């Protein structure tokens, strides 16, 4: 599951298929989304999408789980 955050801090949750789901939530066709890239030491990376003036960075959401220690 993914989430996206735009440059204003607005979040978009429950994105199983980020491109398709974002387009649907924002009222655009999926072909309207352009890939957003950043430069890094490892090279250029695709990090999200640009649509209708919004720069949407994607995040992979994973459940929080921690094994508890047994204290006597």
Biopython code that builds the backbone (N, CA, C, O; Angstrom):
import numpy as np
from Bio.PDB.StructureBuilder import StructureBuilder

atoms = [
    (1, "UNK", "N", (0.841, -1.174, 0.000)),
    (1, "UNK", "CA", (0.000, 0.000, 0.000)),
    (1, "UNK", "C", (0.891, 1.243, 0.000)),
    (1, "UNK", "O", (1.968, 1.248, 0.597)),
    (2, "UNK", "N", (0.431, 2.288, -0.674)),
    (2, "UNK", "CA", (1.183, 3.527, -0.781)),
    (2, "UNK", "C", (0.345, 4.700, -0.280)),
    (2, "UNK", "O", (-0.879, 4.617, -0.176)),
    (3, "UNK", "N", (1.035, 5.784, 0.024)),
    (3, "UNK", "CA", (0.395, 7.063, 0.283)),
    (3, "UNK", "C", (1.186, 8.115, -0.472)),
    (3, "UNK", "O", (2.339, 7.888, -0.838)),
    (4, "UNK", "N", (0.576, 9.254, -0.703)),
    (4, "UNK", "CA", (1.258, 10.359, -1.368)),
    (4, "UNK", "C", (1.083, 11.612, -0.525)),
    (4, "UNK", "O", (0.085, 11.772, 0.177)),
    (5, "UNK", "N", (2.076, 12.502, -0.607)),
    (5, "UNK", "CA", (1.997, 13.794, 0.069)),
    (5, "UNK", "C", (2.385, 14.863, -0.941)),
    (5, "UNK", "O", (3.403, 14.752, -1.625)),
    (6, "UNK", "N", (1.546, 15.916, -1.024)),
    (6, "UNK", "CA", (1.865, 16.994, -1.952)),
    (6, "UNK", "C", (2.730, 18.053, -1.269)),
    (6, "UNK", "O", (3.046, 17.936, -0.085)),
    (7, "UNK", "N", (3.106, 19.082, -2.020)),
    (7, "UNK", "CA", (4.020, 20.101, -1.512)),
    (7, "UNK", "C", (3.395, 20.951, -0.411)),
    (7, "UNK", "O", (4.099, 21.713, 0.252)),
    (8, "UNK", "N", (2.087, 20.834, -0.207)),
    (8, "UNK", "CA", (1.405, 21.590, 0.839)),
    (8, "UNK", "C", (1.154, 20.758, 2.099)),
    (8, "UNK", "O", (0.605, 21.259, 3.080)),
    (9, "UNK", "N", (1.558, 19.491, 2.065)),
    (9, "UNK", "CA", (1.373, 18.622, 3.215)),
    (9, "UNK", "C", (0.080, 17.824, 3.197)),
    (9, "UNK", "O", (-0.183, 17.062, 4.127)),
    (10, "UNK", "N", (-0.732, 17.984, 2.159)),
    (10, "UNK", "CA", (-1.967, 17.208, 2.019)),
    (10, "UNK", "C", (-1.600, 15.766, 1.700)),
    (10, "UNK", "O", (-0.713, 15.518, 0.883)),
    (11, "UNK", "N", (-2.276, 14.812, 2.337)),
    (11, "UNK", "CA", (-1.944, 13.402, 2.123)),
    (11, "UNK", "C", (-3.087, 12.676, 1.421)),
    (11, "UNK", "O", (-4.255, 13.040, 1.553)),
    (12, "UNK", "N", (-2.725, 11.657, 0.685)),
    (12, "UNK", "CA", (-3.653, 10.819, -0.067)),
    (12, "UNK", "C", (-3.313, 9.385, 0.292)),
    (12, "UNK", "O", (-2.204, 8.914, 0.040)),
    (13, "UNK", "N", (-4.291, 8.688, 0.890)),
    (13, "UNK", "CA", (-4.030, 7.362, 1.457)),
    (13, "UNK", "C", (-4.675, 6.243, 0.650)),
    (13, "UNK", "O", (-5.457, 6.477, -0.271)),
    (14, "UNK", "N", (-4.317, 5.010, 1.033)),
    (14, "UNK", "CA", (-4.903, 3.788, 0.457)),
    (14, "UNK", "C", (-4.708, 3.709, -1.048)),
    (14, "UNK", "O", (-5.654, 3.445, -1.790)),
    (15, "UNK", "N", (-3.487, 3.937, -1.494)),
    (15, "UNK", "CA", (-3.166, 3.869, -2.920)),
    (15, "UNK", "C", (-2.570, 2.500, -3.234)),
    (15, "UNK", "O", (-1.398, 2.245, -2.954)),
    (16, "UNK", "N", (-3.373, 1.637, -3.808)),
    (16, "UNK", "CA", (-2.859, 0.322, -4.199)),
    (16, "UNK", "C", (-2.116, 0.433, -5.530)),
    (16, "UNK", "O", (-1.048, -0.151, -5.708)),
    (17, "UNK", "N", (-2.692, 1.185, -6.453)),
    (17, "UNK", "CA", (-2.076, 1.465, -7.751)),
    (17, "UNK", "C", (-1.914, 2.987, -7.821)),
    (17, "UNK", "O", (-2.823, 3.678, -8.283)),
    (18, "UNK", "N", (-0.773, 3.519, -7.371)),
    (18, "UNK", "CA", (-0.630, 4.963, -7.157)),
    (18, "UNK", "C", (-1.049, 5.851, -8.322)),
    (18, "UNK", "O", (-1.790, 6.813, -8.120)),
    (19, "UNK", "N", (-0.601, 5.556, -9.515)),
    (19, "UNK", "CA", (-0.924, 6.419, -10.659)),
    (19, "UNK", "C", (-2.427, 6.451, -10.914)),
    (19, "UNK", "O", (-3.019, 7.524, -11.032)),
    (20, "UNK", "N", (-3.034, 5.290, -10.997)),
    (20, "UNK", "CA", (-4.463, 5.180, -11.274)),
    (20, "UNK", "C", (-5.284, 5.764, -10.127)),
    (20, "UNK", "O", (-6.223, 6.525, -10.362)),
    (21, "UNK", "N", (-4.937, 5.413, -8.889)),
    (21, "UNK", "CA", (-5.704, 5.858, -7.728)),
    (21, "UNK", "C", (-5.599, 7.371, -7.513)),
    (21, "UNK", "O", (-6.597, 8.013, -7.181)),
    (22, "UNK", "N", (-4.415, 7.947, -7.695)),
    (22, "UNK", "CA", (-4.272, 9.398, -7.560)),
    (22, "UNK", "C", (-5.088, 10.133, -8.619)),
    (22, "UNK", "O", (-5.761, 11.118, -8.317)),
    (23, "UNK", "N", (-5.026, 9.654, -9.849)),
    (23, "UNK", "CA", (-5.788, 10.284, -10.928)),
    (23, "UNK", "C", (-7.276, 10.268, -10.598)),
    (23, "UNK", "O", (-7.970, 11.263, -10.805)),
    (24, "UNK", "N", (-7.763, 9.152, -10.089)),
    (24, "UNK", "CA", (-9.175, 9.023, -9.736)),
    (24, "UNK", "C", (-9.545, 9.968, -8.589)),
    (24, "UNK", "O", (-10.568, 10.649, -8.654)),
    (25, "UNK", "N", (-8.723, 10.014, -7.547)),
    (25, "UNK", "CA", (-9.001, 10.869, -6.385)),
    (25, "UNK", "C", (-8.993, 12.355, -6.755)),
    (25, "UNK", "O", (-9.738, 13.145, -6.176)),
    (26, "UNK", "N", (-8.150, 12.733, -7.718)),
    (26, "UNK", "CA", (-8.003, 14.137, -8.092)),
    (26, "UNK", "C", (-8.843, 14.533, -9.307)),
    (26, "UNK", "O", (-8.852, 15.701, -9.697)),
    (27, "UNK", "N", (-9.548, 13.569, -9.908)),
    (27, "UNK", "CA", (-10.428, 13.880, -11.028)),
    (27, "UNK", "C", (-9.733, 14.078, -12.356)),
    (27, "UNK", "O", (-10.197, 14.855, -13.190)),
    (28, "UNK", "N", (-8.621, 13.381, -12.564)),
    (28, "UNK", "CA", (-7.881, 13.454, -13.824)),
    (28, "UNK", "C", (-7.797, 12.063, -14.441)),
    (28, "UNK", "O", (-8.076, 11.066, -13.775)),
    (29, "UNK", "N", (-7.415, 11.996, -15.705)),
    (29, "UNK", "CA", (-7.150, 10.695, -16.313)),
    (29, "UNK", "C", (-5.715, 10.298, -15.959)),
    (29, "UNK", "O", (-4.860, 11.171, -15.809)),
    (30, "UNK", "N", (-5.435, 8.996, -15.823)),
    (30, "UNK", "CA", (-4.080, 8.549, -15.479)),
    (30, "UNK", "C", (-3.017, 9.066, -16.438)),
    (30, "UNK", "O", (-1.868, 9.249, -16.036)),
    (31, "UNK", "N", (-3.373, 9.303, -17.689)),
    (31, "UNK", "CA", (-2.390, 9.803, -18.666)),
    (31, "UNK", "C", (-1.996, 11.252, -18.387)),
    (31, "UNK", "O", (-1.018, 11.745, -18.950)),
    (32, "UNK", "N", (-2.751, 11.941, -17.518)),
    (32, "UNK", "CA", (-2.436, 13.332, -17.163)),
    (32, "UNK", "C", (-1.287, 13.438, -16.165)),
    (32, "UNK", "O", (-0.692, 14.506, -16.019)),
    (33, "UNK", "N", (-0.972, 12.350, -15.484)),
    (33, "UNK", "CA", (0.093, 12.368, -14.493)),
    (33, "UNK", "C", (1.450, 12.239, -15.168)),
    (33, "UNK", "O", (1.648, 11.384, -16.031)),
    (34, "UNK", "N", (2.376, 13.092, -14.769)),
    (34, "UNK", "CA", (3.753, 13.005, -15.242)),
    (34, "UNK", "C", (4.630, 12.527, -14.094)),
    (34, "UNK", "O", (4.404, 12.887, -12.939)),
    (35, "UNK", "N", (5.616, 11.728, -14.412)),
    (35, "UNK", "CA", (6.516, 11.233, -13.374)),
    (35, "UNK", "C", (7.350, 12.374, -12.806)),
    (35, "UNK", "O", (7.757, 13.283, -13.529)),
    (36, "UNK", "N", (7.597, 12.311, -11.499)),
    (36, "UNK", "CA", (8.445, 13.285, -10.820)),
    (36, "UNK", "C", (9.747, 12.577, -10.447)),
    (36, "UNK", "O", (9.736, 11.469, -9.910)),
    (37, "UNK", "N", (10.864, 13.238, -10.741)),
    (37, "UNK", "CA", (12.179, 12.653, -10.501)),
    (37, "UNK", "C", (13.003, 13.538, -9.568)),
    (37, "UNK", "O", (12.783, 14.747, -9.490)),
    (38, "UNK", "N", (13.950, 12.927, -8.864)),
    (38, "UNK", "CA", (14.941, 13.670, -8.080)),
    (38, "UNK", "C", (16.317, 13.111, -8.402)),
    (38, "UNK", "O", (16.464, 11.937, -8.743)),
    (39, "UNK", "N", (17.322, 13.971, -8.289)),
    (39, "UNK", "CA", (18.706, 13.536, -8.444)),
    (39, "UNK", "C", (19.216, 13.064, -7.092)),
    (39, "UNK", "O", (18.923, 13.668, -6.060)),
    (40, "UNK", "N", (19.976, 11.986, -7.104)),
    (40, "UNK", "CA", (20.593, 11.492, -5.877)),
    (40, "UNK", "C", (22.009, 11.033, -6.209)),
    (40, "UNK", "O", (22.409, 11.013, -7.373)),
    (41, "UNK", "N", (22.750, 10.671, -5.191)),
    (41, "UNK", "CA", (24.110, 10.179, -5.414)),
    (41, "UNK", "C", (24.119, 8.915, -6.259)),
    (41, "UNK", "O", (25.079, 8.644, -6.979)),
    (42, "UNK", "N", (23.034, 8.141, -6.164)),
    (42, "UNK", "CA", (22.928, 6.895, -6.933)),
    (42, "UNK", "C", (22.374, 7.113, -8.339)),
    (42, "UNK", "O", (22.297, 6.167, -9.122)),
    (43, "UNK", "N", (21.993, 8.328, -8.664)),
    (43, "UNK", "CA", (21.430, 8.635, -9.976)),
    (43, "UNK", "C", (20.034, 9.208, -9.857)),
    (43, "UNK", "O", (19.573, 9.517, -8.759)),
    (44, "UNK", "N", (19.367, 9.349, -10.977)),
    (44, "UNK", "CA", (18.026, 9.913, -11.026)),
    (44, "UNK", "C", (17.021, 8.849, -10.565)),
    (44, "UNK", "O", (17.096, 7.690, -10.974)),
    (45, "UNK", "N", (16.068, 9.270, -9.696)),
    (45, "UNK", "CA", (15.074, 8.336, -9.163)),
    (45, "UNK", "C", (13.664, 8.875, -9.368)),
    (45, "UNK", "O", (13.406, 10.065, -9.187)),
    (46, "UNK", "N", (12.755, 7.978, -9.750)),
    (46, "UNK", "CA", (11.333, 8.315, -9.852)),
    (46, "UNK", "C", (10.756, 8.268, -8.443)),
    (46, "UNK", "O", (10.809, 7.224, -7.794)),
    (47, "UNK", "N", (10.201, 9.394, -7.954)),
    (47, "UNK", "CA", (9.730, 9.457, -6.569)),
    (47, "UNK", "C", (8.244, 9.801, -6.445)),
    (47, "UNK", "O", (7.716, 9.819, -5.333)),
    (48, "UNK", "N", (7.570, 10.070, -7.540)),
    (48, "UNK", "CA", (6.154, 10.412, -7.454)),
    (48, "UNK", "C", (5.626, 10.929, -8.774)),
    (48, "UNK", "O", (6.136, 10.599, -9.845)),
    (49, "UNK", "N", (4.574, 11.760, -8.671)),
    (49, "UNK", "CA", (3.902, 12.256, -9.869)),
    (49, "UNK", "C", (3.587, 13.745, -9.737)),
    (49, "UNK", "O", (3.449, 14.273, -8.634)),
    (50, "UNK", "N", (3.475, 14.405, -10.886)),
    (50, "UNK", "CA", (3.062, 15.802, -10.961)),
    (50, "UNK", "C", (1.733, 15.822, -11.716)),
    (50, "UNK", "O", (1.604, 15.239, -12.792)),
    (51, "UNK", "N", (0.748, 16.508, -11.125)),
    (51, "UNK", "CA", (-0.561, 16.611, -11.779)),
    (51, "UNK", "C", (-1.263, 17.879, -11.312)),
    (51, "UNK", "O", (-1.331, 18.147, -10.112)),
    (52, "UNK", "N", (-1.773, 18.643, -12.234)),
    (52, "UNK", "CA", (-2.567, 19.820, -11.918)),
    (52, "UNK", "C", (-1.920, 20.771, -10.925)),
    (52, "UNK", "O", (-2.613, 21.297, -10.054)),
    (53, "UNK", "N", (-0.638, 21.008, -11.020)),
    (53, "UNK", "CA", (0.048, 21.913, -10.104)),
    (53, "UNK", "C", (0.475, 21.285, -8.786)),
    (53, "UNK", "O", (1.084, 21.955, -7.952)),
    (54, "UNK", "N", (0.166, 20.012, -8.586)),
    (54, "UNK", "CA", (0.572, 19.310, -7.367)),
    (54, "UNK", "C", (1.783, 18.432, -7.637)),
    (54, "UNK", "O", (1.852, 17.741, -8.654)),
    (55, "UNK", "N", (2.731, 18.466, -6.719)),
    (55, "UNK", "CA", (3.894, 17.590, -6.762)),
    (55, "UNK", "C", (3.671, 16.558, -5.679)),
    (55, "UNK", "O", (3.753, 16.871, -4.491)),
    (56, "UNK", "N", (3.388, 15.332, -6.077)),
    (56, "UNK", "CA", (2.995, 14.274, -5.152)),
    (56, "UNK", "C", (4.120, 13.261, -4.979)),
    (56, "UNK", "O", (4.459, 12.528, -5.908)),
    (57, "UNK", "N", (4.690, 13.231, -3.785)),
    (57, "UNK", "CA", (5.753, 12.272, -3.483)),
    (57, "UNK", "C", (5.113, 11.022, -2.897)),
    (57, "UNK", "O", (4.248, 11.115, -2.026)),
    (58, "UNK", "N", (5.536, 9.852, -3.372)),
    (58, "UNK", "CA", (4.979, 8.581, -2.914)),
    (58, "UNK", "C", (5.778, 8.001, -1.762)),
    (58, "UNK", "O", (6.997, 8.156, -1.680)),
    (59, "UNK", "N", (5.061, 7.330, -0.875)),
    (59, "UNK", "CA", (5.667, 6.634, 0.262)),
    (59, "UNK", "C", (5.073, 5.237, 0.347)),
    (59, "UNK", "O", (3.871, 5.051, 0.163)),
    (60, "UNK", "N", (5.914, 4.271, 0.622)),
    (60, "UNK", "CA", (5.476, 2.905, 0.824)),
    (60, "UNK", "C", (5.070, 2.762, 2.284)),
    (60, "UNK", "O", (5.882, 3.004, 3.176)),
    (61, "UNK", "N", (3.828, 2.373, 2.539)),
    (61, "UNK", "CA", (3.313, 2.255, 3.900)),
    (61, "UNK", "C", (3.401, 0.796, 4.341)),
    (61, "UNK", "O", (2.887, -0.101, 3.673)),
    (62, "UNK", "N", (4.056, 0.579, 5.468)),
    (62, "UNK", "CA", (4.156, -0.773, 6.022)),
    (62, "UNK", "C", (3.593, -0.770, 7.441)),
    (62, "UNK", "O", (3.711, 0.227, 8.152)),
    (63, "UNK", "N", (2.987, -1.870, 7.853)),
    (63, "UNK", "CA", (2.438, -1.933, 9.203)),
    (63, "UNK", "C", (3.547, -1.908, 10.257)),
    (63, "UNK", "O", (4.627, -2.465, 10.060)),
    (64, "UNK", "N", (3.255, -1.258, 11.365)),
    (64, "UNK", "CA", (4.197, -1.217, 12.471)),
    (64, "UNK", "C", (4.008, -2.466, 13.315)),
    (64, "UNK", "O", (2.903, -2.760, 13.771)),
    (65, "UNK", "N", (5.088, -3.193, 13.516)),
    (65, "UNK", "CA", (5.069, -4.376, 14.371)),
    (65, "UNK", "C", (6.383, -4.447, 15.116)),
    (65, "UNK", "O", (7.452, -4.243, 14.541)),
    (66, "UNK", "N", (6.293, -4.736, 16.395)),
    (66, "UNK", "CA", (7.497, -4.900, 17.192)),
    (66, "UNK", "C", (7.283, -6.071, 18.141)),
    (66, "UNK", "O", (6.255, -6.157, 18.813)),
    (67, "UNK", "N", (8.237, -6.948, 18.191)),
    (67, "UNK", "CA", (8.160, -8.067, 19.104)),
    (67, "UNK", "C", (8.399, -7.531, 20.528)),
    (67, "UNK", "O", (9.384, -6.842, 20.792)),
    (68, "UNK", "N", (7.482, -7.864, 21.422)),
    (68, "UNK", "CA", (7.590, -7.423, 22.799)),
    (68, "UNK", "C", (8.516, -8.340, 23.587)),
    (68, "UNK", "O", (8.507, -9.558, 23.407)),
    (69, "UNK", "N", (9.308, -7.740, 24.454)),
    (69, "UNK", "CA", (10.168, -8.507, 25.337)),
    (69, "UNK", "C", (9.375, -8.901, 26.585)),
    (69, "UNK", "O", (8.532, -8.139, 27.059)),
    (70, "UNK", "N", (9.647, -10.071, 27.100)),
    (70, "UNK", "CA", (8.989, -10.513, 28.329)),
    (70, "UNK", "C", (9.833, -10.110, 29.509)),
    (70, "UNK", "O", (10.937, -10.619, 29.698)),
    (71, "UNK", "N", (9.317, -9.200, 30.302)),
    (71, "UNK", "CA", (10.014, -8.764, 31.506)),
    (71, "UNK", "C", (9.331, -9.376, 32.714)),
    (71, "UNK", "O", (8.106, -9.335, 32.831)),
    (72, "UNK", "N", (10.122, -9.941, 33.608)),
    (72, "UNK", "CA", (9.550, -10.575, 34.802)),
    (72, "UNK", "C", (9.432, -9.606, 35.936)),
    (72, "UNK", "O", (8.970, -9.973, 37.016)),
]
sb = StructureBuilder()
sb.init_structure("model")
sb.init_model(0)
sb.init_chain("A")
sb.init_seg("    ")
for serial, (resi, resn, name, xyz) in enumerate(atoms, 1):
    if name == "N":
        sb.init_residue(resn, " ", resi, " ")
    sb.init_atom(name, np.array(xyz, "f"), 0.0, 1.0, " ", f" {name:<3s}", serial, name[0])
structure = sb.get_structure()
